[in-house]
Amino acid sequence: MTTALDAARLLASLLATNPSATAVIEEARDDYDAALRTVRGRMRADLAG
C-alpha cells in the first residue's frame, strides 16, 4: 500500500521531471479528495448505525 509520503515523493519527482505534470497532480488530488469524502461518509454511516 502506498503511504502519503510515498505519494508525495512520487508527485514531486513527476513534477521535477515533467513540468506539465501539474494537470496529472491536480487530477490525482481530486481523486484523493473524492475517496476521502467517500470514506468519511461511510464512517459516519457506520457510527450512526
mmCIF file as Biopython writes it, N, C-alpha, C and O atoms, coordinates in Angstrom:
data_model
#
loop_
_atom_site.group_PDB
_atom_site.id
_atom_site.type_symbol
_atom_site.label_atom_id
_atom_site.label_alt_id
_atom_site.label_comp_id
_atom_site.label_asym_id
_atom_site.label_entity_id
_atom_site.label_seq_id
_atom_site.pdbx_PDB_ins_code
_atom_site.Cartn_x
_atom_site.Cartn_y
_atom_site.Cartn_z
_atom_site.occupancy
_atom_site.B_iso_or_equiv
_atom_site.auth_seq_id
_atom_site.auth_asym_id
_atom_site.pdbx_PDB_model_num
ATOM 1   N N  . MET A ? 1  ? 0.843   -1.173 0.000   1.0 0.0 1  A 1 
ATOM 2   C CA . MET A ? 1  ? 0.000   0.000  0.000   1.0 0.0 1  A 1 
ATOM 3   C C  . MET A ? 1  ? 0.893   1.243  0.000   1.0 0.0 1  A 1 
ATOM 4   O O  . MET A ? 1  ? 1.903   1.293  0.702   1.0 0.0 1  A 1 
ATOM 5   N N  . THR A ? 2  ? 0.518   2.214  -0.773  1.0 0.0 2  A 1 
ATOM 6   C CA . THR A ? 2  ? 1.297   3.439  -0.882  1.0 0.0 2  A 1 
ATOM 7   C C  . THR A ? 2  ? 0.947   4.373  0.276   1.0 0.0 2  A 1 
ATOM 8   O O  . THR A ? 2  ? -0.227  4.616  0.557   1.0 0.0 2  A 1 
ATOM 9   N N  . THR A ? 3  ? 1.956   4.881  0.927   1.0 0.0 3  A 1 
ATOM 10  C CA . THR A ? 3  ? 1.718   5.842  2.000   1.0 0.0 3  A 1 
ATOM 11  C C  . THR A ? 3  ? 1.610   7.241  1.418   1.0 0.0 3  A 1 
ATOM 12  O O  . THR A ? 3  ? 1.964   7.476  0.263   1.0 0.0 3  A 1 
ATOM 13  N N  . ALA A ? 4  ? 1.124   8.152  2.217   1.0 0.0 4  A 1 
ATOM 14  C CA . ALA A ? 4  ? 1.020   9.538  1.771   1.0 0.0 4  A 1 
ATOM 15  C C  . ALA A ? 4  ? 2.398   10.102 1.437   1.0 0.0 4  A 1 
ATOM 16  O O  . ALA A ? 4  ? 2.548   10.876 0.491   1.0 0.0 4  A 1 
ATOM 17  N N  . LEU A ? 5  ? 3.396   9.711  2.213   1.0 0.0 5  A 1 
ATOM 18  C CA . LEU A ? 5  ? 4.756   10.189 1.950   1.0 0.0 5  A 1 
ATOM 19  C C  . LEU A ? 5  ? 5.272   9.654  0.612   1.0 0.0 5  A 1 
ATOM 20  O O  . LEU A ? 5  ? 5.902   10.384 -0.154  1.0 0.0 5  A 1 
ATOM 21  N N  . ASP A ? 6  ? 4.999   8.366  0.335   1.0 0.0 6  A 1 
ATOM 22  C CA . ASP A ? 6  ? 5.387   7.792  -0.961  1.0 0.0 6  A 1 
ATOM 23  C C  . ASP A ? 6  ? 4.715   8.542  -2.102  1.0 0.0 6  A 1 
ATOM 24  O O  . ASP A ? 6  ? 5.341   8.849  -3.117  1.0 0.0 6  A 1 
ATOM 25  N N  . ALA A ? 7  ? 3.437   8.829  -1.921  1.0 0.0 7  A 1 
ATOM 26  C CA . ALA A ? 7  ? 2.696   9.543  -2.963  1.0 0.0 7  A 1 
ATOM 27  C C  . ALA A ? 7  ? 3.260   10.943 -3.164  1.0 0.0 7  A 1 
ATOM 28  O O  . ALA A ? 7  ? 3.390   11.404 -4.298  1.0 0.0 7  A 1 
ATOM 29  N N  . ALA A ? 8  ? 3.593   11.615 -2.081  1.0 0.0 8  A 1 
ATOM 30  C CA . ALA A ? 8  ? 4.161   12.967 -2.192  1.0 0.0 8  A 1 
ATOM 31  C C  . ALA A ? 8  ? 5.506   12.929 -2.910  1.0 0.0 8  A 1 
ATOM 32  O O  . ALA A ? 8  ? 5.798   13.794 -3.736  1.0 0.0 8  A 1 
ATOM 33  N N  . ARG A ? 9  ? 6.319   11.934 -2.595  1.0 0.0 9  A 1 
ATOM 34  C CA . ARG A ? 9  ? 7.620   11.808 -3.271  1.0 0.0 9  A 1 
ATOM 35  C C  . ARG A ? 9  ? 7.446   11.548 -4.762  1.0 0.0 9  A 1 
ATOM 36  O O  . ARG A ? 9  ? 8.156   12.118 -5.591  1.0 0.0 9  A 1 
ATOM 37  N N  . LEU A ? 10 ? 6.499   10.683 -5.090  1.0 0.0 10 A 1 
ATOM 38  C CA . LEU A ? 10 ? 6.232   10.371 -6.483  1.0 0.0 10 A 1 
ATOM 39  C C  . LEU A ? 10 ? 5.766   11.609 -7.240  1.0 0.0 10 A 1 
ATOM 40  O O  . LEU A ? 10 ? 6.225   11.868 -8.352  1.0 0.0 10 A 1 
ATOM 41  N N  . LEU A ? 11 ? 4.870   12.360 -6.649  1.0 0.0 11 A 1 
ATOM 42  C CA . LEU A ? 11 ? 4.371   13.564 -7.302  1.0 0.0 11 A 1 
ATOM 43  C C  . LEU A ? 11 ? 5.468   14.612 -7.455  1.0 0.0 11 A 1 
ATOM 44  O O  . LEU A ? 11 ? 5.549   15.277 -8.488  1.0 0.0 11 A 1 
ATOM 45  N N  . ALA A ? 12 ? 6.305   14.762 -6.445  1.0 0.0 12 A 1 
ATOM 46  C CA . ALA A ? 12 ? 7.406   15.723 -6.536  1.0 0.0 12 A 1 
ATOM 47  C C  . ALA A ? 12 ? 8.370   15.319 -7.641  1.0 0.0 12 A 1 
ATOM 48  O O  . ALA A ? 12 ? 8.848   16.164 -8.398  1.0 0.0 12 A 1 
ATOM 49  N N  . SER A ? 13 ? 8.652   14.032 -7.729  1.0 0.0 13 A 1 
ATOM 50  C CA . SER A ? 13 ? 9.547   13.537 -8.775  1.0 0.0 13 A 1 
ATOM 51  C C  . SER A ? 13 ? 8.941   13.757 -10.151 1.0 0.0 13 A 1 
ATOM 52  O O  . SER A ? 13 ? 9.624   14.183 -11.083 1.0 0.0 13 A 1 
ATOM 53  N N  . LEU A ? 14 ? 7.663   13.464 -10.267 1.0 0.0 14 A 1 
ATOM 54  C CA . LEU A ? 14 ? 6.974   13.648 -11.545 1.0 0.0 14 A 1 
ATOM 55  C C  . LEU A ? 14 ? 7.007   15.105 -11.981 1.0 0.0 14 A 1 
ATOM 56  O O  . LEU A ? 14 ? 7.281   15.406 -13.142 1.0 0.0 14 A 1 
ATOM 57  N N  . LEU A ? 15 ? 6.731   15.992 -11.062 1.0 0.0 15 A 1 
ATOM 58  C CA . LEU A ? 15 ? 6.724   17.413 -11.392 1.0 0.0 15 A 1 
ATOM 59  C C  . LEU A ? 15 ? 8.122   17.908 -11.757 1.0 0.0 15 A 1 
ATOM 60  O O  . LEU A ? 15 ? 8.278   18.739 -12.652 1.0 0.0 15 A 1 
ATOM 61  N N  . ALA A ? 16 ? 9.133   17.397 -11.062 1.0 0.0 16 A 1 
ATOM 62  C CA . ALA A ? 16 ? 10.511  17.814 -11.349 1.0 0.0 16 A 1 
ATOM 63  C C  . ALA A ? 16 ? 10.957  17.375 -12.736 1.0 0.0 16 A 1 
ATOM 64  O O  . ALA A ? 16 ? 11.730  18.072 -13.393 1.0 0.0 16 A 1 
ATOM 65  N N  . THR A ? 17 ? 10.472  16.220 -13.181 1.0 0.0 17 A 1 
ATOM 66  C CA . THR A ? 17 ? 10.904  15.712 -14.483 1.0 0.0 17 A 1 
ATOM 67  C C  . THR A ? 17 ? 9.976   16.126 -15.618 1.0 0.0 17 A 1 
ATOM 68  O O  . THR A ? 17 ? 10.342  16.030 -16.789 1.0 0.0 17 A 1 
ATOM 69  N N  . ASN A ? 18 ? 8.784   16.583 -15.274 1.0 0.0 18 A 1 
ATOM 70  C CA . ASN A ? 18 ? 7.814   16.939 -16.303 1.0 0.0 18 A 1 
ATOM 71  C C  . ASN A ? 18 ? 6.939   18.088 -15.796 1.0 0.0 18 A 1 
ATOM 72  O O  . ASN A ? 18 ? 5.918   17.845 -15.153 1.0 0.0 18 A 1 
ATOM 73  N N  . PRO A ? 19 ? 7.324   19.321 -16.074 1.0 0.0 19 A 1 
ATOM 74  C CA . PRO A ? 19 ? 6.568   20.471 -15.568 1.0 0.0 19 A 1 
ATOM 75  C C  . PRO A ? 19 ? 5.090   20.466 -15.982 1.0 0.0 19 A 1 
ATOM 76  O O  . PRO A ? 19 ? 4.263   21.080 -15.307 1.0 0.0 19 A 1 
ATOM 77  N N  . SER A ? 20 ? 4.753   19.796 -17.064 1.0 0.0 20 A 1 
ATOM 78  C CA . SER A ? 20 ? 3.353   19.774 -17.491 1.0 0.0 20 A 1 
ATOM 79  C C  . SER A ? 20 ? 2.546   18.757 -16.691 1.0 0.0 20 A 1 
ATOM 80  O O  . SER A ? 20 ? 1.366   18.539 -16.963 1.0 0.0 20 A 1 
ATOM 81  N N  . ALA A ? 21 ? 3.184   18.142 -15.708 1.0 0.0 21 A 1 
ATOM 82  C CA . ALA A ? 21 ? 2.505   17.135 -14.886 1.0 0.0 21 A 1 
ATOM 83  C C  . ALA A ? 21 ? 1.518   17.755 -13.912 1.0 0.0 21 A 1 
ATOM 84  O O  . ALA A ? 21 ? 0.834   17.033 -13.187 1.0 0.0 21 A 1 
ATOM 85  N N  . THR A ? 22 ? 1.432   19.061 -13.880 1.0 0.0 22 A 1 
ATOM 86  C CA . THR A ? 22 ? 0.528   19.725 -12.946 1.0 0.0 22 A 1 
ATOM 87  C C  . THR A ? 22 ? -0.906  19.216 -13.097 1.0 0.0 22 A 1 
ATOM 88  O O  . THR A ? 22 ? -1.596  19.008 -12.099 1.0 0.0 22 A 1 
ATOM 89  N N  . ALA A ? 23 ? -1.350  19.018 -14.319 1.0 0.0 23 A 1 
ATOM 90  C CA . ALA A ? 23 ? -2.717  18.530 -14.546 1.0 0.0 23 A 1 
ATOM 91  C C  . ALA A ? 23 ? -2.894  17.135 -13.963 1.0 0.0 23 A 1 
ATOM 92  O O  . ALA A ? 23 ? -3.943  16.824 -13.400 1.0 0.0 23 A 1 
ATOM 93  N N  . VAL A ? 24 ? -1.879  16.299 -14.095 1.0 0.0 24 A 1 
ATOM 94  C CA . VAL A ? 24 ? -1.946  14.943 -13.533 1.0 0.0 24 A 1 
ATOM 95  C C  . VAL A ? 24 ? -2.026  15.015 -12.018 1.0 0.0 24 A 1 
ATOM 96  O O  . VAL A ? 24 ? -2.800  14.289 -11.395 1.0 0.0 24 A 1 
ATOM 97  N N  . ILE A ? 25 ? -1.226  15.888 -11.431 1.0 0.0 25 A 1 
ATOM 98  C CA . ILE A ? 25 ? -1.225  16.042 -9.977  1.0 0.0 25 A 1 
ATOM 99  C C  . ILE A ? 25 ? -2.575  16.548 -9.498  1.0 0.0 25 A 1 
ATOM 100 O O  . ILE A ? 25 ? -3.096  16.061 -8.494  1.0 0.0 25 A 1 
ATOM 101 N N  . GLU A ? 26 ? -3.145  17.515 -10.198 1.0 0.0 26 A 1 
ATOM 102 C CA . GLU A ? 26 ? -4.445  18.049 -9.809  1.0 0.0 26 A 1 
ATOM 103 C C  . GLU A ? 26 ? -5.530  16.980 -9.913  1.0 0.0 26 A 1 
ATOM 104 O O  . GLU A ? 26 ? -6.417  16.908 -9.063  1.0 0.0 26 A 1 
ATOM 105 N N  . GLU A ? 27 ? -5.462  16.163 -10.937 1.0 0.0 27 A 1 
ATOM 106 C CA . GLU A ? 27 ? -6.431  15.082 -11.086 1.0 0.0 27 A 1 
ATOM 107 C C  . GLU A ? 27 ? -6.286  14.058 -9.963  1.0 0.0 27 A 1 
ATOM 108 O O  . GLU A ? 27 ? -7.279  13.572 -9.420  1.0 0.0 27 A 1 
ATOM 109 N N  . ALA A ? 28 ? -5.056  13.740 -9.625  1.0 0.0 28 A 1 
ATOM 110 C CA . ALA A ? 28 ? -4.815  12.798 -8.524  1.0 0.0 28 A 1 
ATOM 111 C C  . ALA A ? 28 ? -5.328  13.370 -7.212  1.0 0.0 28 A 1 
ATOM 112 O O  . ALA A ? 28 ? -5.896  12.645 -6.395  1.0 0.0 28 A 1 
ATOM 113 N N  . ARG A ? 29 ? -5.132  14.646 -7.010  1.0 0.0 29 A 1 
ATOM 114 C CA . ARG A ? 29 ? -5.628  15.290 -5.788  1.0 0.0 29 A 1 
ATOM 115 C C  . ARG A ? 29 ? -7.152  15.239 -5.747  1.0 0.0 29 A 1 
ATOM 116 O O  . ARG A ? 29 ? -7.739  14.975 -4.698  1.0 0.0 29 A 1 
ATOM 117 N N  . ASP A ? 30 ? -7.787  15.491 -6.876  1.0 0.0 30 A 1 
ATOM 118 C CA . ASP A ? 30 ? -9.247  15.420 -6.935  1.0 0.0 30 A 1 
ATOM 119 C C  . ASP A ? 30 ? -9.735  14.010 -6.634  1.0 0.0 30 A 1 
ATOM 120 O O  . ASP A ? 30 ? -10.722 13.832 -5.920  1.0 0.0 30 A 1 
ATOM 121 N N  . ASP A ? 31 ? -9.045  13.001 -7.178  1.0 0.0 31 A 1 
ATOM 122 C CA . ASP A ? 31 ? -9.408  11.606 -6.904  1.0 0.0 31 A 1 
ATOM 123 C C  . ASP A ? 31 ? -9.243  11.288 -5.424  1.0 0.0 31 A 1 
ATOM 124 O O  . ASP A ? 31 ? -10.088 10.620 -4.829  1.0 0.0 31 A 1 
ATOM 125 N N  . TYR A ? 32 ? -8.157  11.767 -4.836  1.0 0.0 32 A 1 
ATOM 126 C CA . TYR A ? 32 ? -7.910  11.549 -3.411  1.0 0.0 32 A 1 
ATOM 127 C C  . TYR A ? 32 ? -9.004  12.209 -2.572  1.0 0.0 32 A 1 
ATOM 128 O O  . TYR A ? 32 ? -9.524  11.603 -1.635  1.0 0.0 32 A 1 
ATOM 129 N N  . ASP A ? 33 ? -9.349  13.451 -2.912  1.0 0.0 33 A 1 
ATOM 130 C CA . ASP A ? 33 ? -10.394 14.160 -2.175  1.0 0.0 33 A 1 
ATOM 131 C C  . ASP A ? 33 ? -11.724 13.420 -2.259  1.0 0.0 33 A 1 
ATOM 132 O O  . ASP A ? 33 ? -12.441 13.317 -1.263  1.0 0.0 33 A 1 
ATOM 133 N N  . ALA A ? 34 ? -12.057 12.904 -3.440  1.0 0.0 34 A 1 
ATOM 134 C CA . ALA A ? 34 ? -13.308 12.161 -3.612  1.0 0.0 34 A 1 
ATOM 135 C C  . ALA A ? 34 ? -13.293 10.878 -2.785  1.0 0.0 34 A 1 
ATOM 136 O O  . ALA A ? 34 ? -14.292 10.527 -2.157  1.0 0.0 34 A 1 
ATOM 137 N N  . ALA A ? 35 ? -12.164 10.184 -2.788  1.0 0.0 35 A 1 
ATOM 138 C CA . ALA A ? 35 ? -12.058 8.953  -1.994  1.0 0.0 35 A 1 
ATOM 139 C C  . ALA A ? 35 ? -12.177 9.261  -0.509  1.0 0.0 35 A 1 
ATOM 140 O O  . ALA A ? 35 ? -12.821 8.518  0.231   1.0 0.0 35 A 1 
ATOM 141 N N  . LEU A ? 36 ? -11.565 10.341 -0.075  1.0 0.0 36 A 1 
ATOM 142 C CA . LEU A ? 36 ? -11.635 10.721 1.330   1.0 0.0 36 A 1 
ATOM 143 C C  . LEU A ? 36 ? -13.068 11.062 1.733   1.0 0.0 36 A 1 
ATOM 144 O O  . LEU A ? 36 ? -13.505 10.699 2.825   1.0 0.0 36 A 1 
ATOM 145 N N  . ARG A ? 37 ? -13.798 11.751 0.869   1.0 0.0 37 A 1 
ATOM 146 C CA . ARG A ? 37 ? -15.204 12.057 1.161   1.0 0.0 37 A 1 
ATOM 147 C C  . ARG A ? 37 ? -16.016 10.773 1.281   1.0 0.0 37 A 1 
ATOM 148 O O  . ARG A ? 37 ? -16.876 10.661 2.154   1.0 0.0 37 A 1 
ATOM 149 N N  . THR A ? 38 ? -15.748 9.808  0.412   1.0 0.0 38 A 1 
ATOM 150 C CA . THR A ? 38 ? -16.455 8.525  0.455   1.0 0.0 38 A 1 
ATOM 151 C C  . THR A ? 38 ? -16.188 7.802  1.766   1.0 0.0 38 A 1 
ATOM 152 O O  . THR A ? 38 ? -17.113 7.301  2.405   1.0 0.0 38 A 1 
ATOM 153 N N  . VAL A ? 39 ? -14.928 7.749  2.164   1.0 0.0 39 A 1 
ATOM 154 C CA . VAL A ? 39 ? -14.567 7.070  3.412   1.0 0.0 39 A 1 
ATOM 155 C C  . VAL A ? 39 ? -15.209 7.767  4.600   1.0 0.0 39 A 1 
ATOM 156 O O  . VAL A ? 39 ? -15.745 7.108  5.491   1.0 0.0 39 A 1 
ATOM 157 N N  . ARG A ? 40 ? -15.159 9.078  4.621   1.0 0.0 40 A 1 
ATOM 158 C CA . ARG A ? 40 ? -15.766 9.814  5.732   1.0 0.0 40 A 1 
ATOM 159 C C  . ARG A ? 40 ? -17.266 9.561  5.791   1.0 0.0 40 A 1 
ATOM 160 O O  . ARG A ? 40 ? -17.826 9.390  6.874   1.0 0.0 40 A 1 
ATOM 161 N N  . GLY A ? 41 ? -17.916 9.536  4.639   1.0 0.0 41 A 1 
ATOM 162 C CA . GLY A ? 41 ? -19.351 9.265  4.599   1.0 0.0 41 A 1 
ATOM 163 C C  . GLY A ? 41 ? -19.679 7.879  5.126   1.0 0.0 41 A 1 
ATOM 164 O O  . GLY A ? 41 ? -20.653 7.703  5.859   1.0 0.0 41 A 1 
ATOM 165 N N  . ARG A ? 42 ? -18.871 6.897  4.758   1.0 0.0 42 A 1 
ATOM 166 C CA . ARG A ? 42 ? -19.088 5.530  5.242   1.0 0.0 42 A 1 
ATOM 167 C C  . ARG A ? 42 ? -18.865 5.437  6.741   1.0 0.0 42 A 1 
ATOM 168 O O  . ARG A ? 42 ? -19.596 4.740  7.445   1.0 0.0 42 A 1 
ATOM 169 N N  . MET A ? 43 ? -17.849 6.144  7.228   1.0 0.0 43 A 1 
ATOM 170 C CA . MET A ? 43 ? -17.571 6.133  8.666   1.0 0.0 43 A 1 
ATOM 171 C C  . MET A ? 43 ? -18.734 6.758  9.431   1.0 0.0 43 A 1 
ATOM 172 O O  . MET A ? 43 ? -19.149 6.246  10.471  1.0 0.0 43 A 1 
ATOM 173 N N  . ARG A ? 44 ? -19.252 7.854  8.917   1.0 0.0 44 A 1 
ATOM 174 C CA . ARG A ? 44 ? -20.391 8.500  9.577   1.0 0.0 44 A 1 
ATOM 175 C C  . ARG A ? 44 ? -21.604 7.578  9.580   1.0 0.0 44 A 1 
ATOM 176 O O  . ARG A ? 44 ? -22.316 7.489  10.581  1.0 0.0 44 A 1 
ATOM 177 N N  . ALA A ? 45 ? -21.839 6.898  8.472   1.0 0.0 45 A 1 
ATOM 178 C CA . ALA A ? 45 ? -22.970 5.975  8.388   1.0 0.0 45 A 1 
ATOM 179 C C  . ALA A ? 45 ? -22.792 4.823  9.363   1.0 0.0 45 A 1 
ATOM 180 O O  . ALA A ? 45 ? -23.756 4.402  10.002  1.0 0.0 45 A 1 
ATOM 181 N N  . ASP A ? 46 ? -21.574 4.309  9.487   1.0 0.0 46 A 1 
ATOM 182 C CA . ASP A ? 46 ? -21.310 3.219  10.430  1.0 0.0 46 A 1 
ATOM 183 C C  . ASP A ? 46 ? -21.521 3.673  11.865  1.0 0.0 46 A 1 
ATOM 184 O O  . ASP A ? 46 ? -22.073 2.937  12.682  1.0 0.0 46 A 1 
ATOM 185 N N  . LEU A ? 47 ? -21.081 4.883  12.166  1.0 0.0 47 A 1 
ATOM 186 C CA . LEU A ? 47 ? -21.239 5.400  13.521  1.0 0.0 47 A 1 
ATOM 187 C C  . LEU A ? 47 ? -22.700 5.687  13.850  1.0 0.0 47 A 1 
ATOM 188 O O  . LEU A ? 47 ? -23.126 5.546  14.996  1.0 0.0 47 A 1 
ATOM 189 N N  . ALA A ? 48 ? -23.460 6.090  12.838  1.0 0.0 48 A 1 
ATOM 190 C CA . ALA A ? 48 ? -24.885 6.392  13.052  1.0 0.0 48 A 1 
ATOM 191 C C  . ALA A ? 48 ? -25.692 5.117  13.251  1.0 0.0 48 A 1 
ATOM 192 O O  . ALA A ? 48 ? -26.783 5.133  13.821  1.0 0.0 48 A 1 
ATOM 193 N N  . GLY A ? 49 ? -25.130 4.012  12.770  1.0 0.0 49 A 1 
ATOM 194 C CA . GLY A ? 49 ? -25.782 2.711  12.965  1.0 0.0 49 A 1 
ATOM 195 C C  . GLY A ? 49 ? -26.806 2.489  11.954  1.0 0.0 49 A 1 
ATOM 196 O O  . GLY A ? 49 ? -27.461 1.447  11.958  1.0 0.0 49 A 1 
#
